[in-house]
Amino acid sequence: MQKEKPAHNRHHAPRGVPARAARVGLKGTRNKIRAISLEFAGRRCFFRLFAIGLFVLAAGLAAYVQAQAPKLTVPTEERYTLHAGDVLDIQYRYTPEFNQTVTVQPDGYVSLAVGGDLKVGGRTLQQLRALILAKARARLESPELTVSLKEFQKPYIVVAGEVNQPGKIELREKLTAIQAVLLAGGMKETAKSSQILVFRKLNGDTAEVKMLNLKTLKRTSDLENDLVLQAGDMIMVPRNRISKIERYIRYASVAAFFTPLLP
């Protein structure tokens, strides 16, 4: 009698199902790994772009700040200009018989053997050399010369009138009118401090007059109204009140008053 084969249970999984499930699971894992890798790659790309953006922003901000920052002005060095009292040494290379040592006169002129009277006041040594060469070529062939400054008049201002020590003060640094008066020993009790006069030479004929009221300079904030002096300025501290003051006067009359104070 044949044994009856058991019927397959329709609820049991087929024999190939576990293998397919394993493959499906492996494929899903690979997909997850790939997705995670893509996510990390995307994040790296984002952070890289973000870092580049920050660098560009920082560079642009630095350039903007540099452009907006105030720039210091580069000072230019001015060459020395000749004044009355300066002593010049003029040497000719091939014609030493024309060599001279001359002093600049009060009017700014010098008298040369070659060239005659020349206006040298206010000129630099280079400008003076070019001027002498232009004059010398009329008499000499291919002249060569050197011009050197042997002695020079130091810049100064003069304080006169009702001060304790009137006279010349060397201008070694920035100096204001009230500082000059203090260096001159200060004002006397008889001084009219509300009418301090400052004379400034404009040219050979004219001087400008500036009136200062030093009596009102009682606070530090008032010092900004003080006058910064220039070489050659002349300060007059009067005793009596001056009723009328012209803005421009003849320089010769001013120089005649202050000249006795100069050594």
PyMOL commands that set and color helices and strands:
alter all, ss='L'
color gray80, all
select helices_A, chain A and resi 17-68+96-98+125-136+177-183+214-216+220-225+251-261
alter helices_A, ss='H'
color red, helices_A
select strands_A, chain A and resi 87-92+100-103+109-112+116-119+145-151+156-161+167-170+196-201+206-212+234-237+248-250
alter strands_A, ss='S'
color yellow, strands_A
deselect
rebuild
show_as cartoon
